[in-house]
Amino acid sequence: MAKSMLTICPSRGRPDRIQSMLYSFFKTKSDFTNILVYVADDDPKLEEYIKVLNGVPYVIGPRRTIIDVFNYCVKRHPDYQFYSEINDDHVYRTEHWDDVLTSKIETDGKGWGIACGRELYFKDHFLPSGLVMSRNIIDVLGYFAYPLFQHTWIDVFWSDLGKSIGRYYFCPDVIIEHMHFGVGKAPMDDNYKFSMDQQLWQQGKDIYETWVRDYRHEDVAKIKTAMGE
């Protein structure tokens, strides 16, 4: 079966930012990777999005959290071998990043796993950027992103899950740069104000810690059983 992957990008209020992401995506991706952009029907810049996304697959729907967007789009398009996530403030720097990440899962992970590149945000530790997950994990768990999250701490969850099943592949030579306000690569906007809110951050941390305490063992056991381990 030919390799296939869908990259999902939620975006809000940033038609200018998504232009840069899309330019880098189409410049660096392999033939087997497609993209789907989700824009809310109440976005104040919806008309600008429609112009920018001319020729790019997109969905206009009710406003959702980014986690809901990921899971909704996977359910809407269930036939890909791999799924990846990206935000509108990232830029792909490495040619054929998708082939590198999926091949790592196919070879080292024997078809199971989570792989990611480097975002150049933190100097002392690394979180997933442009994360790729094999569909078989989604089939077992019933979701791509743990549904209780809204925004923060989902990257910590993904990396924890991958490490817990022994199938986490961080590829530091794959650069998917996070052009974030926090490192001086973008101006402050409403999206950053929302995502950097301390209450939202704490909520994400609480959800993650609850998953670790109450559900991680069960989820990991399900996946390992499906992998035959």
Secondary structure, DSSP 8 states (H G I E B T S, - for coil): ----EEEEEEE-S-HHHHHHHHHHHHHH--TTEEEEEEEETT-TTHHHHHHHTTTS-EEEES---HHHHHHHHHHHSTT-SEEEE--TTEEE-STTHHHHHHHHHHHTSTT--EEEEE-S--SS----EEEEEEHHHHHHHS-SS-TT--STTHHHHHHHHHHHTT-EEEEEEEEEEE--GGGTSS---HHHHHHT-HHHHHHHHHHHHHHHHHTHHHHHHHHHHHHT-
